[in-house]
Amino acid sequence: MRKNIVAGNWKMNCDLAQTQALITDLKKGLVNDVNCELMIAPSHPFLYNAFNSTCDTVIEVVAQNVCEADSGAYTGEISVPMLQSIGIKTVIIGHSERRDTYGETDQLITAKTKAALDKGLRVIFCCGEHLEDRKAGNHFDTVTKQIELGLFDLTAAQMENVVVAYEPVWAIGTGETASPEQAQEMHAHLRSFIETKFGKETANNTSILYGGSVKPANAAEIFAKPDVDGGLVGGASLDGSSFLDIANAF
């Protein structure tokens, strides 16, 4: 059975003191159980501190990125074994900012995904289209290609450790938001496409998150859609009360 998940991607925000303060706010706000898995992804230098600060809570600390290699001459990179050594169990891979700003190719993202899964990490695999893709009517083809290249060499057993995050790139940090109907349409398409490779059971058990400007004001309506299993939240996750309001939208 698939799980509801709300994950906060903090991106390159918050120094150590700010990270600690935000975690403190989240812990104070967790007065009631949330009906979802709750994740936060601080910057790499603060993962260990964040892990230690949340290990007595329902909050899971996850990584924003990882290298495809275990070790070696990869200046500035972080490996799967390094993440695991500090208790990290989940990593975000293929975010649009990694693809667009840093030029990560489908091939590199596939290698990272396999490296993480092979060593037991759970992967939040990101996919999504640009505005020109949607205007041209290519949005389904664009996203299914990313899924096919990134995930279709996996086994059904490996897919059990994959969460898909759909990001309409045109709705990230722009103030634009895909309508709940647009989100549902794409999520249903992705689930159907996953079914063609892995079968109905795996498709139905795969959590698919929406990653386009989720806010407290729109979360409940988006999450109510049958194929939307939560959100990969950017800016709104940097405010503790807003993030918890989103999680409580379930």
ZIWOMO-V385438 format. One record per pair of residues at least 12 apart in sequence whose C-alpha atoms are under 10 Angstrom apart, sorted by sequence separation. I is the first residue (numbers start at 1). J is the second residue. D is the distance in whole Angstrom. If there is no record, write none. Layout:
I	J	D
I	J	D
This chain:
49	61	10
50	62	10
65	77	9
66	78	5
67	79	5
68	80	8
69	81	10
70	82	8
94	106	8
113	125	8
128	140	9
129	141	9
130	142	9
191	203	6
192	204	9
194	206	9
210	222	8
219	231	8
48	61	9
65	78	8
66	79	6
67	80	7
129	142	6
130	143	10
151	164	10
190	203	9
191	204	7
210	223	9
233	246	9
40	54	10
47	61	7
65	79	9
66	80	6
94	108	9
95	109	9
128	142	7
129	143	6
168	182	10
191	205	9
209	223	9
47	62	8
63	78	10
65	80	10
66	81	10
94	109	6
110	125	10
127	142	9
128	143	5
168	183	9
191	206	8
231	246	9
47	63	7
66	82	9
93	109	7
94	110	9
109	125	9
127	143	6
128	144	9
167	183	9
191	207	9
214	230	10
215	231	10
230	246	9
231	247	9
23	40	9
47	64	10
63	80	10
66	83	8
93	110	9
109	126	10
126	143	10
127	144	9
129	146	10
147	164	9
166	183	8
191	208	8
210	227	10
214	231	7
230	247	8
44	62	10
65	83	10
94	112	9
127	145	9
128	146	8
168	186	10
190	208	8
209	227	9
210	228	7
213	231	9
214	232	8
215	233	8
23	42	10
38	57	10
39	58	9
40	59	7
41	60	9
42	61	8
43	62	10
44	63	7
93	112	7
94	113	9
127	146	6
128	147	10
208	227	7
209	228	6
210	229	8
211	230	9
212	231	8
213	232	9
214	233	6
215	234	9
230	249	9
38	58	7
39	59	5
40	60	6
41	61	6
42	62	8
43	63	8
44	64	8
63	83	8
93	113	7
126	146	9
127	147	7
166	186	8
187	207	10
188	208	9
207	227	8
208	228	6
209	229	5
210	230	6
211	231	6
212	232	8
213	233	7
214	234	8
215	235	9
216	236	8
230	250	8
37	58	8
38	59	5
39	60	5
40	61	5
41	62	5
42	63	7
43	64	7
44	65	9
62	83	9
91	112	10
92	113	9
125	146	10
126	147	9
166	187	7
187	208	7
206	227	10
207	228	8
208	229	5
209	230	5
210	231	5
211	232	5
212	233	8
213	234	7
214	235	9
215	236	6
229	250	9
36	58	10
37	59	8
38	60	6
39	61	6
40	62	6
41	63	5
42	64	7
43	65	9
44	66	10
91	113	9
125	147	9
165	187	9
187	209	8
207	229	6
208	230	7
209	231	5
210	232	6
211	233	6
212	234	8
213	235	8
214	236	7
215	237	9
19	42	7
37	60	8
38	61	9
39	62	7
40	63	8
41	64	6
93	116	9
127	150	9
143	166	8
164	187	9
187	210	8
204	227	9
206	229	9
207	230	8
208	231	8
209	232	6
210	233	8
211	234	8
213	236	8
214	237	9
223	246	9
19	43	9
34	58	9
39	63	10
40	64	9
41	65	10
126	150	10
143	167	9
166	190	9
186	210	10
208	232	10
209	233	9
223	247	10
33	58	9
62	87	9
63	88	7
65	90	10
66	91	7
91	116	8
125	150	8
143	168	10
216	241	9
217	242	9
220	245	10
224	249	9
16	42	10
20	46	9
27	53	9
61	87	9
62	88	6
63	89	8
64	90	9
65	91	6
66	92	8
67	93	10
90	116	9
91	117	10
125	151	9
164	190	9
183	209	10
184	210	9
216	242	6
219	245	9
220	246	8
223	249	7
224	250	8
15	42	9
16	43	9
19	46	7
23	50	7
27	54	8
30	57	9
60	87	10
61	88	7
62	89	7
63	90	6
64	91	6
65	92	6
66	93	7
89	116	9
90	117	10
99	126	10
164	191	10
183	210	7
215	242	7
216	243	8
219	246	6
220	247	9
222	249	9
223	250	7
6	34	10
14	42	8
15	43	8
19	47	10
22	50	10
26	54	10
30	58	9
60	88	8
61	89	8
62	90	5
63	91	5
64	92	5
65	93	6
98	126	10
99	127	10
183	211	9
215	243	8
216	244	9
217	245	9
218	246	9
219	247	8
220	248	8
221	249	8
6	35	10
7	36	10
13	42	8
14	43	8
16	45	8
17	46	10
20	49	8
24	53	8
27	56	10
30	59	10
60	89	8
61	90	8
62	91	6
63	92	6
64	93	7
65	94	8
94	123	10
95	124	9
139	168	9
183	212	9
214	243	10
216	245	6
217	246	8
219	248	9
220	249	5
221	250	10
5	35	9
6	36	7
7	37	8
8	38	8
9	39	9
10	40	7
11	41	7
12	42	8
13	43	7
15	45	9
16	46	6
19	49	9
20	50	7
23	53	7
24	54	9
27	57	8
60	90	8
61	91	9
62	92	7
63	93	9
64	94	10
65	95	9
90	120	9
91	121	7
92	122	9
93	123	7
94	124	8
95	125	8
96	126	7
180	210	10
215	245	8
216	246	5
219	249	6
220	250	7
4	35	7
5	36	5
6	37	6
7	38	6
8	39	6
9	40	6
10	41	6
11	42	7
12	43	6
15	46	8
16	47	10
19	50	7
23	54	8
26	57	10
27	58	9
64	95	9
89	120	8
90	121	5
91	122	6
92	123	6
93	124	6
94	125	6
95	126	5
96	127	7
215	246	6
216	247	9
218	249	9
219	250	8
3	35	9
4	36	5
5	37	5
6	38	5
7	39	4
8	40	5
9	41	5
10	42	5
11	43	6
12	44	9
14	46	9
27	59	9
55	87	9
80	112	9
89	121	5
90	122	4
91	123	5
92	124	5
93	125	5
94	126	5
95	127	7
96	128	7
178	210	10
214	246	8
216	248	9
217	249	9
3	36	7
4	37	6
5	38	6
6	39	6
7	40	6
8	41	6
9	42	7
10	43	7
11	44	10
16	49	8
20	53	8
26	59	9
65	98	9
79	112	10
88	121	8
89	122	6
90	123	6
91	124	6
92	125	6
93	126	6
94	127	7
95	128	9
96	129	9
178	211	10
179	212	10
216	249	8
3	37	7
4	38	9
5	39	8
6	40	9
7	41	7
8	42	8
9	43	9
16	50	9
44	78	8
52	86	9
64	98	10
88	122	9
89	123	9
90	124	7
91	125	9
92	126	7
93	127	9
94	128	10
96	130	9
134	168	9
177	211	10
178	212	7
215	249	10
48	83	9
51	86	8
52	87	9
80	115	7
81	116	9
84	119	9
123	158	10
159	194	10
177	212	6
178	213	8
23	59	9
47	83	9
51	87	7
79	115	9
80	116	6
84	120	9
110	146	9
114	150	9
118	154	10
122	158	9
123	159	9
133	169	10
134	170	9
176	212	8
177	213	6
178	214	10
191	227	8
48	85	9
49	86	9
51	88	8
79	116	9
80	117	9
84	121	8
109	146	9
110	147	10
113	150	7
114	151	9
117	154	9
122	159	9
123	160	10
124	161	9
125	162	7
126	163	9
127	164	8
128	165	8
129	166	9
130	167	9
131	168	8
133	170	10
175	212	9
176	213	7
177	214	8
188	225	10
190	227	9
48	86	6
80	118	10
81	119	8
83	121	9
110	148	10
112	150	9
113	151	8
120	158	9
122	160	9
123	161	6
124	162	6
125	163	6
126	164	6
127	165	6
128	166	5
129	167	7
130	168	7
131	169	7
132	170	9
174	212	9
175	213	7
177	215	10
180	218	9
184	222	8
187	225	9
188	226	8
189	227	9
44	83	9
47	86	8
48	87	8
80	119	7
81	120	10
106	145	9
107	146	10
110	149	7
111	150	8
114	153	9
122	161	5
123	162	5
124	163	5
125	164	5
126	165	5
127	166	5
128	167	5
129	168	5
130	169	5
131	170	5
159	198	8
172	211	8
173	212	8
174	213	8
179	218	9
180	219	9
183	222	7
184	223	9
187	226	9
188	227	6
47	87	9
48	88	9
68	108	8
80	120	9
81	121	10
106	146	7
109	149	9
110	150	5
114	154	8
118	158	8
121	161	7
122	162	6
123	163	6
124	164	6
125	165	6
126	166	6
127	167	6
128	168	5
129	169	6
130	170	5
131	171	9
171	211	8
172	212	5
173	213	7
180	220	10
181	221	10
182	222	10
183	223	10
184	224	9
185	225	9
187	227	6
188	228	8
47	88	8
67	108	9
68	109	8
80	121	8
105	146	10
106	147	9
109	150	7
110	151	7
113	154	9
117	158	7
120	161	8
121	162	9
122	163	8
123	164	8
124	165	6
125	166	8
126	167	7
127	168	8
128	169	6
129	170	7
130	171	9
156	197	9
157	198	10
171	212	5
172	213	6
177	218	9
180	221	7
181	222	8
184	225	6
186	227	9
187	228	6
67	109	9
68	110	9
69	111	9
106	148	10
107	149	7
108	150	9
109	151	10
110	152	10
117	159	9
123	165	10
127	169	9
128	170	9
129	171	10
144	186	10
152	194	8
155	197	10
156	198	6
160	202	7
163	205	10
164	206	7
165	207	8
166	208	7
167	209	9
168	210	8
169	211	9
170	212	8
171	213	6
172	214	9
179	221	9
180	222	5
183	225	8
184	226	7
185	227	9
186	228	9
187	229	9
66	109	10
68	111	6
69	112	8
106	149	7
107	150	8
110	153	9
117	160	10
143	186	9
147	190	8
151	194	9
154	197	10
155	198	8
156	199	9
159	202	7
160	203	10
162	205	10
163	206	6
164	207	6
165	208	6
166	209	6
167	210	6
168	211	7
169	212	7
170	213	10
171	214	10
179	222	8
180	223	8
184	227	6
185	228	10
67	111	9
68	112	4
106	150	7
110	154	10
114	158	9
117	161	7
153	197	10
154	198	9
159	203	9
162	206	7
163	207	5
164	208	5
165	209	4
166	210	5
167	211	4
168	212	6
169	213	10
178	222	9
180	224	9
181	225	8
183	227	9
184	228	6
67	112	6
68	113	8
70	115	8
116	161	10
117	162	8
140	185	10
144	189	9
148	193	9
152	197	7
156	201	10
157	202	9
160	205	8
161	206	9
162	207	8
163	208	6
164	209	6
165	210	6
166	211	6
167	212	5
168	213	9
180	225	7
183	228	7
66	112	7
67	113	9
68	114	8
69	115	7
70	116	10
140	186	7
143	189	10
144	190	7
147	193	9
148	194	9
151	197	10
152	198	8
156	202	7
159	205	9
160	206	7
161	207	10
162	208	9
163	209	8
164	210	9
165	211	6
166	212	8
167	213	9
65	112	9
66	113	9
68	115	6
69	116	10
139	186	9
143	190	8
147	194	8
156	203	10
159	206	8
160	207	9
164	211	10
165	212	10
67	115	8
68	116	8
180	228	9
41	90	9
66	115	9
67	116	9
70	119	10
113	162	9
140	189	8
144	193	7
148	197	9
41	91	9
66	116	8
140	190	9
144	194	9
39	90	9
41	92	8
7	59	10
11	63	10
12	64	10
94	146	9
7	60	9
8	61	9
9	62	9
11	64	7
7	61	9
8	62	9
9	63	9
10	64	8
7	62	9
9	64	7
94	150	9
93	150	10
65	123	10
128	186	10
62	122	9
63	123	10
64	124	9
62	123	10
63	124	10
172	233	10
173	234	8
62	124	10
166	228	10
172	234	8
173	235	8
165	228	10
172	235	9
165	229	10
167	231	10
164	229	10
165	230	9
166	231	9
167	232	8
163	229	10
165	231	8
166	232	8
165	232	7
164	232	10
100	169	10
95	165	9
96	166	10
90	161	9
91	162	10
92	163	9
93	164	10
94	165	10
95	166	10
96	167	8
90	162	9
92	164	10
93	165	10
95	167	8
96	168	9
97	169	9
90	163	10
92	165	9
96	169	7
95	169	10
97	172	10
96	172	9
126	208	10
128	210	10
9	92	9
124	207	9
125	208	9
126	209	9
128	211	9
124	208	9
125	209	10
126	210	10
127	211	9
128	212	10
7	92	10
124	209	9
126	211	9
11	97	10
126	232	9
124	232	9
95	211	10
7	124	10
92	232	10
2	160	9
5	163	9
3	163	9
2	163	9
38	230	10
40	232	10
36	229	9
37	230	9
39	232	9
40	233	9
41	234	10
36	230	8
39	233	10
41	237	10
42	238	10
40	237	8
39	237	10
40	238	10
1	201	9
2	202	9
1	202	9
2	203	9
2	204	7
3	205	8
5	207	8
7	209	9
9	211	10
1	204	7
2	205	4
3	206	8
4	207	7
5	208	9
6	209	8
40	243	10
1	205	5
2	206	6
3	207	6
4	208	9
5	209	7
6	210	9
7	211	9
1	206	8
2	207	5
3	208	9
4	209	8
6	211	10
38	243	10
1	207	9
2	208	9
38	244	9
39	247	10
38	247	7
30	240	10
34	244	8
37	247	9
29	240	8
30	241	10
34	245	10
36	247	7
28	240	9
29	241	7
35	247	8
36	248	8
26	239	9
27	240	9
28	241	10
34	247	7
35	248	7
36	249	10
25	239	8
26	240	5
29	243	10
30	244	8
34	248	6
35	249	9
36	250	7
22	237	9
23	238	10
25	240	6
26	241	7
29	244	7
33	248	9
34	249	9
35	250	6
22	238	7
23	239	10
24	240	9
25	241	8
26	242	10
29	245	10
32	248	9
34	250	8
22	239	7
23	240	8
26	243	8
22	240	6
26	244	7
4	223	9
19	238	9
21	240	9
22	241	10
25	244	10
18	238	10
13	235	10
5	228	10
6	229	8
7	230	8
8	231	8
9	232	7
10	233	8
11	234	8
4	228	9
5	229	6
6	230	5
7	231	6
8	232	6
9	233	6
10	234	6
11	235	9
14	238	8
4	229	5
5	230	5
6	231	5
7	232	5
8	233	5
9	234	5
10	235	7
13	238	8
3	229	7
4	230	5
5	231	7
6	232	6
7	233	6
8	234	6
9	235	8
10	236	9
2	229	8
3	230	9
4	231	9
5	232	8
6	233	7
7	234	9
8	235	8
9	236	9
10	237	7
11	238	10
8	236	8
9	237	7
10	238	6
8	237	5
9	238	9
7	237	8
8	238	8
6	237	10
8	243	8
7	243	9
6	243	9
6	244	9
6	246	8
7	247	9
6	247	6
5	247	8
6	248	10
4	247	9
6	249	10
6	250	10
5	250	10
4	250	8
